């Protein structure tokens, strides 16, 4: 009887308080009676400033050090680096770039949003954004590729490196 009484009381309480509430109001979470469902996507839950959601990579600042992939406990980051004979540029913090990012993929279906990859990044190019809704029907859509190199460009850079290594070995033998 107690359970039925509680259910009926909540049913009639919810009918009385079915008003549209603004989730941005300070007292939104203080109201305990009535409907507590958020009408998504019209309404969204407030996002805390320190929340951990989608990963984003500023590939121009990446020095392809592979520390983020090594720190990831679920191996959701795949990185392939191609060496360069000379420095290819600098990042926004002044670090010298000597590697090309042939592949930089993050599988968000595997990611557990721990944030370890963002902590170990020396150039702070990998960050957590406040975007949390990336719904999709296919798991392959959750693999985000951040590398901007084409397959022909990767092959060209690898050829440059092997040519440089061959010239270096030839100079040693002389």
C-alpha positions, 0 to 999 in steps of 0.5 A: 500500500505504501508503494502504491500511495507513493506512486499515485502521489507522484503521478498527480504531483507531476501532472500539477507541476508540468510547466516548462522549466528553464534549465539555466535558472539557478533553482532548477535542481532545487525543484524536487516535485514533478517531471525531471526530464530534459526535453533534448535537443530543445533543452540541454543540461548545463555543462560544468567548466571542468567536464571531460567530453570530446577530444580535439587535436590542433594538429599544427601544434602537434610534434608527434611525440606519441606520449598521448597514445602511450598514456591512453589506457584503452589504446584509442589513439593511433599515431604514425609519424614520418621523420623529416631530414630537417625541421619542418616548422614550429608550434605555437609555443615555440617547439620545433617540429621534426616529424610529420603526422602521417596518421593521427586518429582517435576512436571515440567509441573506445575512449573512456574520457579519462583525460590522461592524453591531455595531461601528458601532451607537452605542447597542449595540442590535444584538449577536451572540448565541451561538445558531448553530442556526436550521435551516430548510427555507425561506429566507424563515424566515431573515428576522428582523423586529425592528420591532414596528409594524403597518402601520396604526400605520406609516400613522398615524405617516406621516400625523402627520409629513406633517400636522406638515410641512404645519403648519410650512410654513403657519406659515412662509407667514404 
